[in-house]
Amino acid sequence: MGNAKSGALSKEVLEDLKTNTRYSEEELCRWYESFQRQCPDGRISRAEFE
């Protein structure tokens, strides 16, 4: 999980997030796309996280 560079959340991860959070598929996808634009290498620093 998290190591794939496919550009989209895997169906498995998306289903897990939808099942275990209150967020919709659309919202999760928007957040993920935003993260990819802000952190293209897939990493976030402690300062950026805070």
Secondary structure, DSSP 8 states (H G I E B T S, - for coil): -----SSS--HHHHHHHHHHSS--HHHHHHHHHHHHHH-TTS---HHHH-
